[in-house]
Amino acid sequence: MKYSIKYLTVVLTILMTLTQCKKENMKSDRCNLVPDAGSCNAAFPKYYFDKNEKKCKVFIWGGCGGVVPFDTKEECEKQCDCK
């Protein structure tokens, strides 16, 4: 029983470490930007980092104004790496 609790503690600690984004991995303040489609009616795919799901997601930008954190998914993943 004593070994089971120690093993479980080690496993849980490792899992918690692997599933959380570390602050030092957030290389850019753009990882914290909330996307805004803007006021125009075009439809360009752009990307932002979803802090809750810890991954880069697409949103549709209207073509002017608004907030566009990243132009590509690759750029987002490079700047907001959670690995």
PDB file of N, CA, C and O in Angstrom:
ATOM      1  N   MET A   1       0.826  -1.200   0.000  1.00  0.00           N
ATOM      2  CA  MET A   1       0.000   0.000   0.000  1.00  0.00           C
ATOM      3  C   MET A   1       0.866   1.257   0.000  1.00  0.00           C
ATOM      4  O   MET A   1       0.561   2.227  -0.694  1.00  0.00           O
ATOM      5  N   LYS A   2       1.949   1.236   0.782  1.00  0.00           N
ATOM      6  CA  LYS A   2       2.827   2.394   0.890  1.00  0.00           C
ATOM      7  C   LYS A   2       3.430   2.752  -0.472  1.00  0.00           C
ATOM      8  O   LYS A   2       3.549   3.928  -0.814  1.00  0.00           O
ATOM      9  N   TYR A   3       3.810   1.723  -1.248  1.00  0.00           N
ATOM     10  CA  TYR A   3       4.390   1.965  -2.559  1.00  0.00           C
ATOM     11  C   TYR A   3       3.341   2.463  -3.549  1.00  0.00           C
ATOM     12  O   TYR A   3       3.655   3.259  -4.434  1.00  0.00           O
ATOM     13  N   SER A   4       2.122   2.012  -3.408  1.00  0.00           N
ATOM     14  CA  SER A   4       1.048   2.438  -4.298  1.00  0.00           C
ATOM     15  C   SER A   4       0.779   3.932  -4.161  1.00  0.00           C
ATOM     16  O   SER A   4       0.569   4.613  -5.165  1.00  0.00           O
ATOM     17  N   ILE A   5       0.783   4.449  -2.947  1.00  0.00           N
ATOM     18  CA  ILE A   5       0.538   5.873  -2.725  1.00  0.00           C
ATOM     19  C   ILE A   5       1.688   6.701  -3.283  1.00  0.00           C
ATOM     20  O   ILE A   5       1.457   7.743  -3.898  1.00  0.00           O
ATOM     21  N   LYS A   6       2.918   6.253  -3.078  1.00  0.00           N
ATOM     22  CA  LYS A   6       4.074   6.977  -3.616  1.00  0.00           C
ATOM     23  C   LYS A   6       4.037   6.967  -5.139  1.00  0.00           C
ATOM     24  O   LYS A   6       4.282   7.994  -5.772  1.00  0.00           O
ATOM     25  N   TYR A   7       3.736   5.829  -5.722  1.00  0.00           N
ATOM     26  CA  TYR A   7       3.657   5.705  -7.171  1.00  0.00           C
ATOM     27  C   TYR A   7       2.564   6.613  -7.723  1.00  0.00           C
ATOM     28  O   TYR A   7       2.779   7.320  -8.708  1.00  0.00           O
ATOM     29  N   LEU A   8       1.412   6.595  -7.101  1.00  0.00           N
ATOM     30  CA  LEU A   8       0.294   7.437  -7.529  1.00  0.00           C
ATOM     31  C   LEU A   8       0.660   8.916  -7.432  1.00  0.00           C
ATOM     32  O   LEU A   8       0.327   9.696  -8.325  1.00  0.00           O
ATOM     33  N   THR A   9       1.329   9.300  -6.375  1.00  0.00           N
ATOM     34  CA  THR A   9       1.747  10.689  -6.200  1.00  0.00           C
ATOM     35  C   THR A   9       2.707  11.109  -7.308  1.00  0.00           C
ATOM     36  O   THR A   9       2.574  12.201  -7.861  1.00  0.00           O
ATOM     37  N   VAL A  10       3.655  10.267  -7.631  1.00  0.00           N
ATOM     38  CA  VAL A  10       4.617  10.573  -8.696  1.00  0.00           C
ATOM     39  C   VAL A  10       3.904  10.688 -10.042  1.00  0.00           C
ATOM     40  O   VAL A  10       4.153  11.628 -10.798  1.00  0.00           O
ATOM     41  N   VAL A  11       3.036   9.754 -10.337  1.00  0.00           N
ATOM     42  CA  VAL A  11       2.307   9.768 -11.612  1.00  0.00           C
ATOM     43  C   VAL A  11       1.438  11.023 -11.727  1.00  0.00           C
ATOM     44  O   VAL A  11       1.431  11.670 -12.774  1.00  0.00           O
ATOM     45  N   LEU A  12       0.717  11.369 -10.680  1.00  0.00           N
ATOM     46  CA  LEU A  12      -0.133  12.565 -10.715  1.00  0.00           C
ATOM     47  C   LEU A  12       0.691  13.837 -10.881  1.00  0.00           C
ATOM     48  O   LEU A  12       0.291  14.745 -11.609  1.00  0.00           O
ATOM     49  N   THR A  13       1.820  13.905 -10.220  1.00  0.00           N
ATOM     50  CA  THR A  13       2.691  15.071 -10.351  1.00  0.00           C
ATOM     51  C   THR A  13       3.185  15.221 -11.784  1.00  0.00           C
ATOM     52  O   THR A  13       3.196  16.327 -12.326  1.00  0.00           O
ATOM     53  N   ILE A  14       3.585  14.133 -12.389  1.00  0.00           N
ATOM     54  CA  ILE A  14       4.048  14.171 -13.786  1.00  0.00           C
ATOM     55  C   ILE A  14       2.918  14.595 -14.716  1.00  0.00           C
ATOM     56  O   ILE A  14       3.122  15.432 -15.596  1.00  0.00           O
ATOM     57  N   LEU A  15       1.742  14.031 -14.532  1.00  0.00           N
ATOM     58  CA  LEU A  15       0.607  14.387 -15.382  1.00  0.00           C
ATOM     59  C   LEU A  15       0.234  15.855 -15.251  1.00  0.00           C
ATOM     60  O   LEU A  15      -0.059  16.511 -16.251  1.00  0.00           O
ATOM     61  N   MET A  16       0.242  16.370 -14.052  1.00  0.00           N
ATOM     62  CA  MET A  16      -0.094  17.782 -13.844  1.00  0.00           C
ATOM     63  C   MET A  16       0.938  18.676 -14.511  1.00  0.00           C
ATOM     64  O   MET A  16       0.585  19.709 -15.079  1.00  0.00           O
ATOM     65  N   THR A  17       2.183  18.302 -14.451  1.00  0.00           N
ATOM     66  CA  THR A  17       3.246  19.087 -15.069  1.00  0.00           C
ATOM     67  C   THR A  17       3.098  19.090 -16.584  1.00  0.00           C
ATOM     68  O   THR A  17       3.285  20.125 -17.224  1.00  0.00           O
ATOM     69  N   LEU A  18       2.767  17.956 -17.154  1.00  0.00           N
ATOM     70  CA  LEU A  18       2.665  17.842 -18.605  1.00  0.00           C
ATOM     71  C   LEU A  18       1.434  18.541 -19.172  1.00  0.00           C
ATOM     72  O   LEU A  18       1.447  18.955 -20.332  1.00  0.00           O
ATOM     73  N   THR A  19       0.385  18.681 -18.391  1.00  0.00           N
ATOM     74  CA  THR A  19      -0.859  19.229 -18.923  1.00  0.00           C
ATOM     75  C   THR A  19      -1.019  20.721 -18.697  1.00  0.00           C
ATOM     76  O   THR A  19      -1.987  21.308 -19.180  1.00  0.00           O
ATOM     77  N   GLN A  20      -0.125  21.337 -17.997  1.00  0.00           N
ATOM     78  CA  GLN A  20      -0.241  22.766 -17.730  1.00  0.00           C
ATOM     79  C   GLN A  20       0.740  23.554 -18.585  1.00  0.00           C
ATOM     80  O   GLN A  20       1.887  23.146 -18.767  1.00  0.00           O
ATOM     81  N   CYS A  21       0.285  24.679 -19.104  1.00  0.00           N
ATOM     82  CA  CYS A  21       1.182  25.585 -19.812  1.00  0.00           C
ATOM     83  C   CYS A  21       2.024  26.297 -18.774  1.00  0.00           C
ATOM     84  O   CYS A  21       1.504  26.837 -17.798  1.00  0.00           O
ATOM     85  N   LYS A  22       3.295  26.296 -18.986  1.00  0.00           N
ATOM     86  CA  LYS A  22       4.167  27.039 -18.091  1.00  0.00           C
ATOM     87  C   LYS A  22       4.298  28.462 -18.603  1.00  0.00           C
ATOM     88  O   LYS A  22       4.330  28.687 -19.813  1.00  0.00           O
ATOM     89  N   LYS A  23       4.373  29.409 -17.706  1.00  0.00           N
ATOM     90  CA  LYS A  23       4.440  30.812 -18.072  1.00  0.00           C
ATOM     91  C   LYS A  23       5.626  31.091 -18.988  1.00  0.00           C
ATOM     92  O   LYS A  23       5.517  31.894 -19.915  1.00  0.00           O
ATOM     93  N   GLU A  24       6.764  30.432 -18.735  1.00  0.00           N
ATOM     94  CA  GLU A  24       7.943  30.687 -19.562  1.00  0.00           C
ATOM     95  C   GLU A  24       7.770  30.192 -20.997  1.00  0.00           C
ATOM     96  O   GLU A  24       8.506  30.629 -21.882  1.00  0.00           O
ATOM     97  N   ASN A  25       6.807  29.283 -21.255  1.00  0.00           N
ATOM     98  CA  ASN A  25       6.551  28.822 -22.608  1.00  0.00           C
ATOM     99  C   ASN A  25       5.703  29.811 -23.402  1.00  0.00           C
ATOM    100  O   ASN A  25       5.654  29.744 -24.631  1.00  0.00           O
ATOM    101  N   MET A  26       5.053  30.707 -22.720  1.00  0.00           N
ATOM    102  CA  MET A  26       4.242  31.707 -23.391  1.00  0.00           C
ATOM    103  C   MET A  26       5.183  32.821 -23.831  1.00  0.00           C
ATOM    104  O   MET A  26       5.380  33.797 -23.107  1.00  0.00           O
ATOM    105  N   LYS A  27       5.763  32.673 -25.019  1.00  0.00           N
ATOM    106  CA  LYS A  27       6.832  33.543 -25.494  1.00  0.00           C
ATOM    107  C   LYS A  27       6.341  34.913 -25.944  1.00  0.00           C
ATOM    108  O   LYS A  27       7.155  35.808 -26.170  1.00  0.00           O
ATOM    109  N   SER A  28       5.069  35.090 -26.074  1.00  0.00           N
ATOM    110  CA  SER A  28       4.550  36.327 -26.629  1.00  0.00           C
ATOM    111  C   SER A  28       3.293  36.777 -25.884  1.00  0.00           C
ATOM    112  O   SER A  28       2.470  35.955 -25.480  1.00  0.00           O
ATOM    113  N   ASP A  29       3.158  38.088 -25.711  1.00  0.00           N
ATOM    114  CA  ASP A  29       1.932  38.629 -25.128  1.00  0.00           C
ATOM    115  C   ASP A  29       0.744  38.380 -26.048  1.00  0.00           C
ATOM    116  O   ASP A  29      -0.405  38.426 -25.610  1.00  0.00           O
ATOM    117  N   ARG A  30       1.019  38.117 -27.316  1.00  0.00           N
ATOM    118  CA  ARG A  30      -0.069  37.846 -28.268  1.00  0.00           C
ATOM    119  C   ARG A  30      -0.827  36.576 -27.902  1.00  0.00           C
ATOM    120  O   ARG A  30      -1.965  36.391 -28.333  1.00  0.00           O
ATOM    121  N   CYS A  31      -0.206  35.694 -27.107  1.00  0.00           N
ATOM    122  CA  CYS A  31      -0.882  34.460 -26.672  1.00  0.00           C
ATOM    123  C   CYS A  31      -2.074  34.782 -25.773  1.00  0.00           C
ATOM    124  O   CYS A  31      -2.969  33.955 -25.605  1.00  0.00           O
ATOM    125  N   ASN A  32      -2.084  35.976 -25.198  1.00  0.00           N
ATOM    126  CA  ASN A  32      -3.158  36.378 -24.292  1.00  0.00           C
ATOM    127  C   ASN A  32      -4.231  37.237 -24.956  1.00  0.00           C
ATOM    128  O   ASN A  32      -5.219  37.603 -24.320  1.00  0.00           O
ATOM    129  N   LEU A  33      -4.036  37.559 -26.233  1.00  0.00           N
ATOM    130  CA  LEU A  33      -5.010  38.411 -26.924  1.00  0.00           C
ATOM    131  C   LEU A  33      -6.312  37.663 -27.197  1.00  0.00           C
ATOM    132  O   LEU A  33      -6.311  36.479 -27.535  1.00  0.00           O
ATOM    133  N   VAL A  34      -7.403  38.371 -27.043  1.00  0.00           N
ATOM    134  CA  VAL A  34      -8.727  37.826 -27.362  1.00  0.00           C
ATOM    135  C   VAL A  34      -9.061  38.264 -28.791  1.00  0.00           C
ATOM    136  O   VAL A  34      -9.045  39.459 -29.085  1.00  0.00           O
ATOM    137  N   PRO A  35      -9.362  37.319 -29.678  1.00  0.00           N
ATOM    138  CA  PRO A  35      -9.616  37.687 -31.066  1.00  0.00           C
ATOM    139  C   PRO A  35     -10.896  38.503 -31.227  1.00  0.00           C
ATOM    140  O   PRO A  35     -11.867  38.334 -30.490  1.00  0.00           O
ATOM    141  N   ASP A  36     -10.860  39.388 -32.209  1.00  0.00           N
ATOM    142  CA  ASP A  36     -12.037  40.205 -32.540  1.00  0.00           C
ATOM    143  C   ASP A  36     -12.120  40.256 -34.059  1.00  0.00           C
ATOM    144  O   ASP A  36     -11.159  40.659 -34.715  1.00  0.00           O
ATOM    145  N   ALA A  37     -13.241  39.857 -34.621  1.00  0.00           N
ATOM    146  CA  ALA A  37     -13.409  39.755 -36.070  1.00  0.00           C
ATOM    147  C   ALA A  37     -13.354  41.098 -36.789  1.00  0.00           C
ATOM    148  O   ALA A  37     -13.147  41.130 -38.002  1.00  0.00           O
ATOM    149  N   GLY A  38     -13.533  42.200 -36.080  1.00  0.00           N
ATOM    150  CA  GLY A  38     -13.526  43.511 -36.723  1.00  0.00           C
ATOM    151  C   GLY A  38     -14.874  43.843 -37.334  1.00  0.00           C
ATOM    152  O   GLY A  38     -15.856  43.122 -37.159  1.00  0.00           O
ATOM    153  N   SER A  39     -14.895  44.966 -38.061  1.00  0.00           N
ATOM    154  CA  SER A  39     -16.175  45.483 -38.544  1.00  0.00           C
ATOM    155  C   SER A  39     -16.453  45.204 -40.019  1.00  0.00           C
ATOM    156  O   SER A  39     -17.547  45.504 -40.497  1.00  0.00           O
ATOM    157  N   CYS A  40     -15.502  44.644 -40.746  1.00  0.00           N
ATOM    158  CA  CYS A  40     -15.722  44.368 -42.170  1.00  0.00           C
ATOM    159  C   CYS A  40     -16.311  42.973 -42.371  1.00  0.00           C
ATOM    160  O   CYS A  40     -16.391  42.177 -41.435  1.00  0.00           O
ATOM    161  N   ASN A  41     -16.716  42.698 -43.589  1.00  0.00           N
ATOM    162  CA  ASN A  41     -17.457  41.465 -43.861  1.00  0.00           C
ATOM    163  C   ASN A  41     -16.706  40.427 -44.681  1.00  0.00           C
ATOM    164  O   ASN A  41     -17.329  39.517 -45.229  1.00  0.00           O
ATOM    165  N   ALA A  42     -15.393  40.536 -44.781  1.00  0.00           N
ATOM    166  CA  ALA A  42     -14.623  39.502 -45.473  1.00  0.00           C
ATOM    167  C   ALA A  42     -14.563  38.264 -44.570  1.00  0.00           C
ATOM    168  O   ALA A  42     -15.144  38.265 -43.485  1.00  0.00           O
ATOM    169  N   ALA A  43     -13.882  37.239 -44.996  1.00  0.00           N
ATOM    170  CA  ALA A  43     -13.797  36.016 -44.194  1.00  0.00           C
ATOM    171  C   ALA A  43     -12.407  35.397 -44.349  1.00  0.00           C
ATOM    172  O   ALA A  43     -12.199  34.515 -45.182  1.00  0.00           O
ATOM    173  N   PHE A  44     -11.466  35.867 -43.540  1.00  0.00           N
ATOM    174  CA  PHE A  44     -10.100  35.357 -43.559  1.00  0.00           C
ATOM    175  C   PHE A  44      -9.857  34.496 -42.315  1.00  0.00           C
ATOM    176  O   PHE A  44     -10.114  34.944 -41.198  1.00  0.00           O
ATOM    177  N   PRO A  45      -9.369  33.272 -42.496  1.00  0.00           N
ATOM    178  CA  PRO A  45      -9.056  32.461 -41.319  1.00  0.00           C
ATOM    179  C   PRO A  45      -7.794  32.987 -40.628  1.00  0.00           C
ATOM    180  O   PRO A  45      -6.754  33.152 -41.266  1.00  0.00           O
ATOM    181  N   LYS A  46      -7.891  33.245 -39.343  1.00  0.00           N
ATOM    182  CA  LYS A  46      -6.763  33.693 -38.510  1.00  0.00           C
ATOM    183  C   LYS A  46      -6.771  32.852 -37.239  1.00  0.00           C
ATOM    184  O   LYS A  46      -7.679  32.046 -37.036  1.00  0.00           O
ATOM    185  N   TYR A  47      -5.775  33.031 -36.389  1.00  0.00           N
ATOM    186  CA  TYR A  47      -5.617  32.140 -35.235  1.00  0.00           C
ATOM    187  C   TYR A  47      -5.383  32.894 -33.936  1.00  0.00           C
ATOM    188  O   TYR A  47      -4.866  34.011 -33.921  1.00  0.00           O
ATOM    189  N   TYR A  48      -5.778  32.249 -32.852  1.00  0.00           N
ATOM    190  CA  TYR A  48      -5.546  32.763 -31.500  1.00  0.00           C
ATOM    191  C   TYR A  48      -5.284  31.588 -30.581  1.00  0.00           C
ATOM    192  O   TYR A  48      -5.599  30.446 -30.916  1.00  0.00           O
ATOM    193  N   PHE A  49      -4.707  31.868 -29.422  1.00  0.00           N
ATOM    194  CA  PHE A  49      -4.431  30.817 -28.447  1.00  0.00           C
ATOM    195  C   PHE A  49      -5.540  30.777 -27.420  1.00  0.00           C
ATOM    196  O   PHE A  49      -5.803  31.768 -26.738  1.00  0.00           O
ATOM    197  N   ASP A  50      -6.195  29.624 -27.310  1.00  0.00           N
ATOM    198  CA  ASP A  50      -7.254  29.422 -26.325  1.00  0.00           C
ATOM    199  C   ASP A  50      -6.596  28.926 -25.035  1.00  0.00           C
ATOM    200  O   ASP A  50      -6.145  27.782 -24.965  1.00  0.00           O
ATOM    201  N   LYS A  51      -6.541  29.788 -24.015  1.00  0.00           N
ATOM    202  CA  LYS A  51      -5.867  29.450 -22.764  1.00  0.00           C
ATOM    203  C   LYS A  51      -6.580  28.332 -22.012  1.00  0.00           C
ATOM    204  O   LYS A  51      -5.932  27.560 -21.305  1.00  0.00           O
ATOM    205  N   ASN A  52      -7.887  28.230 -22.151  1.00  0.00           N
ATOM    206  CA  ASN A  52      -8.629  27.178 -21.454  1.00  0.00           C
ATOM    207  C   ASN A  52      -8.340  25.795 -22.038  1.00  0.00           C
ATOM    208  O   ASN A  52      -8.151  24.825 -21.304  1.00  0.00           O
ATOM    209  N   GLU A  53      -8.310  25.721 -23.358  1.00  0.00           N
ATOM    210  CA  GLU A  53      -8.051  24.440 -24.018  1.00  0.00           C
ATOM    211  C   GLU A  53      -6.568  24.231 -24.305  1.00  0.00           C
ATOM    212  O   GLU A  53      -6.155  23.150 -24.723  1.00  0.00           O
ATOM    213  N   LYS A  54      -5.770  25.279 -24.076  1.00  0.00           N
ATOM    214  CA  LYS A  54      -4.317  25.231 -24.261  1.00  0.00           C
ATOM    215  C   LYS A  54      -3.924  24.794 -25.674  1.00  0.00           C
ATOM    216  O   LYS A  54      -3.052  23.948 -25.873  1.00  0.00           O
ATOM    217  N   LYS A  55      -4.604  25.407 -26.644  1.00  0.00           N
ATOM    218  CA  LYS A  55      -4.258  25.118 -28.036  1.00  0.00           C
ATOM    219  C   LYS A  55      -4.646  26.289 -28.926  1.00  0.00           C
ATOM    220  O   LYS A  55      -5.460  27.134 -28.553  1.00  0.00           O
ATOM    221  N   CYS A  56      -4.053  26.320 -30.094  1.00  0.00           N
ATOM    222  CA  CYS A  56      -4.342  27.369 -31.061  1.00  0.00           C
ATOM    223  C   CYS A  56      -5.603  26.999 -31.831  1.00  0.00           C
ATOM    224  O   CYS A  56      -5.792  25.856 -32.249  1.00  0.00           O
ATOM    225  N   LYS A  57      -6.462  28.008 -32.006  1.00  0.00           N
ATOM    226  CA  LYS A  57      -7.746  27.778 -32.675  1.00  0.00           C
ATOM    227  C   LYS A  57      -7.961  28.835 -33.756  1.00  0.00           C
ATOM    228  O   LYS A  57      -7.417  29.938 -33.691  1.00  0.00           O
ATOM    229  N   VAL A  58      -8.750  28.475 -34.727  1.00  0.00           N
ATOM    230  CA  VAL A  58      -9.061  29.368 -35.833  1.00  0.00           C
ATOM    231  C   VAL A  58     -10.267  30.247 -35.479  1.00  0.00           C
ATOM    232  O   VAL A  58     -11.148  29.835 -34.725  1.00  0.00           O
ATOM    233  N   PHE A  59     -10.289  31.455 -36.032  1.00  0.00           N
ATOM    234  CA  PHE A  59     -11.479  32.305 -36.002  1.00  0.00           C
ATOM    235  C   PHE A  59     -11.518  33.042 -37.327  1.00  0.00           C
ATOM    236  O   PHE A  59     -10.515  33.089 -38.040  1.00  0.00           O
ATOM    237  N   ILE A  60     -12.653  33.612 -37.662  1.00  0.00           N
ATOM    238  CA  ILE A  60     -12.798  34.314 -38.942  1.00  0.00           C
ATOM    239  C   ILE A  60     -12.677  35.809 -38.717  1.00  0.00           C
ATOM    240  O   ILE A  60     -13.444  36.405 -37.961  1.00  0.00           O
ATOM    241  N   TRP A  61     -11.696  36.406 -39.389  1.00  0.00           N
ATOM    242  CA  TRP A  61     -11.455  37.848 -39.318  1.00  0.00           C
ATOM    243  C   TRP A  61     -12.129  38.518 -40.503  1.00  0.00           C
ATOM    244  O   TRP A  61     -12.051  38.015 -41.624  1.00  0.00           O
ATOM    245  N   GLY A  62     -12.785  39.641 -40.272  1.00  0.00           N
ATOM    246  CA  GLY A  62     -13.535  40.341 -41.305  1.00  0.00           C
ATOM    247  C   GLY A  62     -12.715  41.132 -42.303  1.00  0.00           C
ATOM    248  O   GLY A  62     -13.252  41.564 -43.323  1.00  0.00           O
ATOM    249  N   GLY A  63     -11.427  41.338 -42.045  1.00  0.00           N
ATOM    250  CA  GLY A  63     -10.578  42.022 -43.027  1.00  0.00           C
ATOM    251  C   GLY A  63     -10.126  43.408 -42.623  1.00  0.00           C
ATOM    252  O   GLY A  63      -9.217  43.954 -43.247  1.00  0.00           O
ATOM    253  N   CYS A  64     -10.734  44.004 -41.590  1.00  0.00           N
ATOM    254  CA  CYS A  64     -10.279  45.312 -41.122  1.00  0.00           C
ATOM    255  C   CYS A  64     -10.609  45.469 -39.637  1.00  0.00           C
ATOM    256  O   CYS A  64     -11.588  44.920 -39.131  1.00  0.00           O
ATOM    257  N   GLY A  65      -9.767  46.230 -38.969  1.00  0.00           N
ATOM    258  CA  GLY A  65      -9.979  46.453 -37.538  1.00  0.00           C
ATOM    259  C   GLY A  65      -9.872  45.159 -36.750  1.00  0.00           C
ATOM    260  O   GLY A  65      -9.270  44.187 -37.207  1.00  0.00           O
ATOM    261  N   GLY A  66     -10.450  45.158 -35.587  1.00  0.00           N
ATOM    262  CA  GLY A  66     -10.459  43.959 -34.764  1.00  0.00           C
ATOM    263  C   GLY A  66      -9.095  43.619 -34.181  1.00  0.00           C
ATOM    264  O   GLY A  66      -8.180  44.442 -34.194  1.00  0.00           O
ATOM    265  N   VAL A  67      -8.971  42.416 -33.677  1.00  0.00           N
ATOM    266  CA  VAL A  67      -7.738  41.924 -33.076  1.00  0.00           C
ATOM    267  C   VAL A  67      -7.400  40.581 -33.714  1.00  0.00           C
ATOM    268  O   VAL A  67      -8.183  39.633 -33.644  1.00  0.00           O
ATOM    269  N   VAL A  68      -6.225  40.513 -34.335  1.00  0.00           N
ATOM    270  CA  VAL A  68      -5.757  39.289 -34.978  1.00  0.00           C
ATOM    271  C   VAL A  68      -4.439  38.887 -34.312  1.00  0.00           C
ATOM    272  O   VAL A  68      -3.381  39.409 -34.664  1.00  0.00           O
ATOM    273  N   PRO A  69      -4.500  37.962 -33.353  1.00  0.00           N
ATOM    274  CA  PRO A  69      -3.262  37.568 -32.679  1.00  0.00           C
ATOM    275  C   PRO A  69      -2.228  36.928 -33.605  1.00  0.00           C
ATOM    276  O   PRO A  69      -1.045  37.260 -33.523  1.00  0.00           O
ATOM    277  N   PHE A  70      -2.654  36.010 -34.488  1.00  0.00           N
ATOM    278  CA  PHE A  70      -1.712  35.297 -35.364  1.00  0.00           C
ATOM    279  C   PHE A  70      -2.320  35.074 -36.743  1.00  0.00           C
ATOM    280  O   PHE A  70      -3.518  34.830 -36.882  1.00  0.00           O
ATOM    281  N   ASP A  71      -1.454  35.164 -37.769  1.00  0.00           N
ATOM    282  CA  ASP A  71      -1.900  34.915 -39.138  1.00  0.00           C
ATOM    283  C   ASP A  71      -1.975  33.425 -39.460  1.00  0.00           C
ATOM    284  O   ASP A  71      -2.806  33.004 -40.265  1.00  0.00           O
ATOM    285  N   THR A  72      -1.111  32.626 -38.834  1.00  0.00           N
ATOM    286  CA  THR A  72      -1.082  31.192 -39.134  1.00  0.00           C
ATOM    287  C   THR A  72      -1.110  30.370 -37.843  1.00  0.00           C
ATOM    288  O   THR A  72      -0.746  30.853 -36.771  1.00  0.00           O
ATOM    289  N   LYS A  73      -1.545  29.135 -37.972  1.00  0.00           N
ATOM    290  CA  LYS A  73      -1.561  28.225 -36.836  1.00  0.00           C
ATOM    291  C   LYS A  73      -0.126  27.925 -36.383  1.00  0.00           C
ATOM    292  O   LYS A  73       0.149  27.819 -35.188  1.00  0.00           O
ATOM    293  N   GLU A  74       0.767  27.792 -37.342  1.00  0.00           N
ATOM    294  CA  GLU A  74       2.168  27.504 -37.028  1.00  0.00           C
ATOM    295  C   GLU A  74       2.787  28.621 -36.191  1.00  0.00           C
ATOM    296  O   GLU A  74       3.514  28.355 -35.233  1.00  0.00           O
ATOM    297  N   GLU A  75       2.502  29.856 -36.550  1.00  0.00           N
ATOM    298  CA  GLU A  75       3.010  31.009 -35.805  1.00  0.00           C
ATOM    299  C   GLU A  75       2.466  30.994 -34.378  1.00  0.00           C
ATOM    300  O   GLU A  75       3.205  31.253 -33.427  1.00  0.00           O
ATOM    301  N   CYS A  76       1.197  30.697 -34.229  1.00  0.00           N
ATOM    302  CA  CYS A  76       0.566  30.616 -32.915  1.00  0.00           C
ATOM    303  C   CYS A  76       1.214  29.522 -32.071  1.00  0.00           C
ATOM    304  O   CYS A  76       1.564  29.746 -30.913  1.00  0.00           O
ATOM    305  N   GLU A  77       1.369  28.343 -32.658  1.00  0.00           N
ATOM    306  CA  GLU A  77       1.951  27.225 -31.924  1.00  0.00           C
ATOM    307  C   GLU A  77       3.399  27.501 -31.528  1.00  0.00           C
ATOM    308  O   GLU A  77       3.841  27.090 -30.455  1.00  0.00           O
ATOM    309  N   LYS A  78       4.121  28.181 -32.376  1.00  0.00           N
ATOM    310  CA  LYS A  78       5.522  28.502 -32.066  1.00  0.00           C
ATOM    311  C   LYS A  78       5.616  29.469 -30.888  1.00  0.00           C
ATOM    312  O   LYS A  78       6.491  29.326 -30.034  1.00  0.00           O
ATOM    313  N   GLN A  79       4.720  30.447 -30.841  1.00  0.00           N
ATOM    314  CA  GLN A  79       4.755  31.459 -29.797  1.00  0.00           C
ATOM    315  C   GLN A  79       4.100  31.015 -28.493  1.00  0.00           C
ATOM    316  O   GLN A  79       4.469  31.496 -27.422  1.00  0.00           O
ATOM    317  N   CYS A  80       3.136  30.109 -28.571  1.00  0.00           N
ATOM    318  CA  CYS A  80       2.348  29.741 -27.398  1.00  0.00           C
ATOM    319  C   CYS A  80       2.476  28.261 -27.082  1.00  0.00           C
ATOM    320  O   CYS A  80       1.512  27.630 -26.648  1.00  0.00           O
ATOM    321  N   ASP A  81       3.638  27.715 -27.292  1.00  0.00           N
ATOM    322  CA  ASP A  81       3.893  26.289 -27.094  1.00  0.00           C
ATOM    323  C   ASP A  81       3.606  25.865 -25.666  1.00  0.00           C
ATOM    324  O   ASP A  81       4.088  26.485 -24.718  1.00  0.00           O
ATOM    325  N   CYS A  82       2.827  24.815 -25.514  1.00  0.00           N
ATOM    326  CA  CYS A  82       2.484  24.289 -24.184  1.00  0.00           C
ATOM    327  C   CYS A  82       3.094  22.928 -23.965  1.00  0.00           C
ATOM    328  O   CYS A  82       2.660  22.212 -23.062  1.00  0.00           O
ATOM    329  N   LYS A  83       4.056  22.547 -24.728  1.00  0.00           N
ATOM    330  CA  LYS A  83       4.662  21.212 -24.610  1.00  0.00           C
ATOM    331  C   LYS A  83       5.766  21.220 -23.596  1.00  0.00           C
ATOM    332  O   LYS A  83       6.393  20.188 -23.358  1.00  0.00           O
TER     333      LYS A  83
END
